[in-house]
Amino acid sequence: MADPSKQGLLNGRPDKDGYRRSFDNYDDSESDIDATDYLDRDPESKPPVFAGQSPPTRWSIRRPISSLGRRCAIVLAVLAGIWVLLAGGGAFAYKKYYEEPPYGQSPPWYPSPKGGIARGWAASYEKAAKLVSKMTLAEKVNVTTGTGWQMGFAVGTNGPALHVGFPQLQLQDGPLGIRFADNITAFPAGITVGATWNRQLMYARGKAHAIEARAKGINVLLGPCVGPLGRMPAGGRNWEGFGADPYLQGIAGAETVRGIQSEGIMATIKHFVANEQEHFRQPWEWGLPHALSANIDDRTLHELYVWPFYDAVKAGVASVMCSYNQVNNSYACGNSKLLNGILKDELGFQGFVMSDWLAQRSGVGTALAGLDMTMPGDGLKWANGESLWGPQLTKSILNGSVPLDRLNDMVTRIVAAWYQLGQDDEKKFPREPPNFSSWTDDRYGVPIYGSPSPQDKVEVNKYVNAQANHSIIAREVAAEGTVLLKNENLLPISRQGLPEARLKSRRDNVYRATGKRHEGKFKAGVFGDDAGPGKGPNYCKDRSCNQGTLGSGWGSGAVEFPYLVAPVTALRERFDKSKVELVEYLSDTPPRDQSVLNDLELCIVFVNADSGEGFSKWAHVSGDRPDLRLQKDGDKLVARVASECGSGTGDVVVVIHSVGPVLVEEWIDLPNVKAVLLGNLPGQESGNALADVLFGDKNPSGHLPFTIGKSLDDYGPGAKVLYTPNGVIPQQDFSEGLYIDYRYFDKHSIAPRFEFGLGLSYTTFSFANLAVNPLKTKSAFPAPRPSPAAEAPSYPTITPPASEGLFPKDFRPLEKYIYPYINSTAEIVSGRYPYPDGYDTPAPLSPAGGDEGGNPDLWNVYVSVSVEVTNSGPLAGAVVPQLYLSYPEQDVVDFPVRVLRGFDKIYIKPGETQKVAFGLTRRDLSYWDVQAQNWRMVTEGQYKFVIGESSRDEKVTGVW
Ligand code: BGC
């Protein structure tokens, strides 16, 4: 029998080979390979010829060609031929795909659900409706469309509706700080936040981030990031999110959203969905005409990849960014099943969907499929001023191909989100552009940087300091996100090197073994480029290189560091110079002169691994990492230092900064590698936070947000990045289903090196008295979907007069800037629009929906599980009790061995006991039933709960 966990395509009808390859459900808008071709045109009509069109363009003028010219032409033709072949993605080698690119496998879901049905948003929708009803057609289109790349101060700016008082919105990256800005905080990255397992810190970091956004004049933050989820440990952008588990991502994402939005800034949860790798994430970036398709079955989509978005929507997130890639062979930003069906109907999302930057690949199709805002406004190419919406959307409304009520819904969603966050309060949100420019550091510059039109210079950078005291939060997150992986009686060290008694016994031991006695100052050494400042933290654009200490990955998720405390700087300050001699060797090549190492009693080696967004590469790392090895020969460095430190008698501490899991097999069992710390990506306070943990000022409490395996193979075949295209549209089948990261290791009984959730402390904790307290009776399905708590606004349906879409008289447009206007009514071509199959049949509403965050019953707590935790060791410290659930055994449905369904972080003094309780919601106890298209609880058999300090630590268990 087929593995039932993999059953269920998006349409809930399993087919025999797992993925629908035929065209029986073919649907134009879902394939949206059409790009602009269909836009506003009658497909039968000939290309329009305009009266007064100038005769032969310069390309058609024939000129005599010289022989040099001919040779050049031949060379160019050959090069072009090679390029075409390569761009075809090895089309000849993959004839099958070439001849029949699979598309349209995602079922249609129409019409797009209107916003305004949730109680929590009703007041904002009411206000929005009043404003929107006063807007002209051009104003409405303006609000939905970005003004173009670099056509404002921020990375994204839409158009205003000035005469009704709706301002331009300023959108800025990203998940770890304000991108392209001065005087801001470079917070630790998402993966470090995930490693803290501390909800309060997740919230606090989000809040601080938003305070800075407000101080800089930003309305919408382009974060947090919960996708990629981490299916592939080498995936280039995993570090922007919180870890390879949907529950952890969900909690961290929702807390961050709450933190950000508590300050009135709109959060954007991204990337929806399955942008799990950078290779082929978008057309042309990798030479191919199309983005890859992540092919995911319905159950996996719900239980893994969509799961954290549920939490974010429940938390009231204002905006969702759809991703570059295709899902089941339909671009995510034009996939009606994903946007209309899952996000807006099932999850009840009330805010607006914005495209990732150039992720929109069709005009009408994306509007119908549920996209509400196109960013940065440019269409298929960067910065050419040709939008797929803007004037095209105006025409589509005027010729009737996009229903007016869809446009009204798009705008209402955006305006309602603005009211929902209180951004109509001019005192808090003055109607001014940001006080910094993303495009220049100079004080004065042109306001519309990307336009070649002449403009007067204005003050574009005011250098406003937004940092407040956020370095404190940054340091706390970095320290609590540091994971102690190994510690054989070495850490914490002391300012004098080692506490006196330990130092004496150490020296005695060495003397007994070698006949040599260390006298005088304690000698310690620091090794590795990752310990030092390198050429400065901002040496490479967008942080796209690995030099100096690693504080973040690269790409849009990175910021300009205001400073970066290198580990060596902090160590230098912390050690007592009268007692400790510190040797610094800030290079990845160990010293030639062995005597440098032979004298040392303690060696601290720094190693790392970096990755980032696919638009940029460093060395052999093209966004995604090529493997899980330490970079810059880190393994060799550790091995050399270990063998020579104190001639083999010195103690070695390895510190890793990394974007994700790294292999440690080459040195982890070396006898003098006594301690290993994983600092993840610590941000600007790196050195200080590390020193806090090393010296014991902070008892380590970080836990792994992913599994560290012994090899990449151990993560399973699905965990491998697709580096070479397997077709014109690369196909990536998520055939491992639910089994990623620890779920895969558990299912196949593979021993990881360090399991998911693991993290050591300088103290110990004991667990007792697990109690299961049922609060509601088990029942298979949630209560019936409630009827909407509010009514979506309705507007007149009469098509506005075409004059509302025309350029105003005497308007002098800036070149390349995107406006909503058309030049003349002659541009409005009407005819039959080829609507997708299924467009006229309203899709059934999901029983899992009904409110913001889905059916409210999904969030009811059905059982509570509590446990008593005692600090049984000598030091105060924070513990992370983790609750893993095993579903009742069943013949029909396959379940992972265990899944994370609860965690908390509590600070306990030695000898003290605290009780922790976890409330498990209906969703926590359910799986996605593809037949019923609903979350289903297992009513027979027993749920098993395990609480411990990692995914493989069974401290106490209970059943329900
Ligand atoms: C990234 C997004 C980012 C956007 C704007 C895209 O390349 O994928 O995460 O928000 O750029 O910078």
Boltz pocket constraint, residues with backbone or C-beta under 6 A from the ligand:
constraints:
  - pocket:
      binder: B
      contacts: [[A, 155], [A, 173], [A, 174], [A, 222], [A, 270], [A, 356], [A, 357], [A, 556]]
      max_distance: 6.0
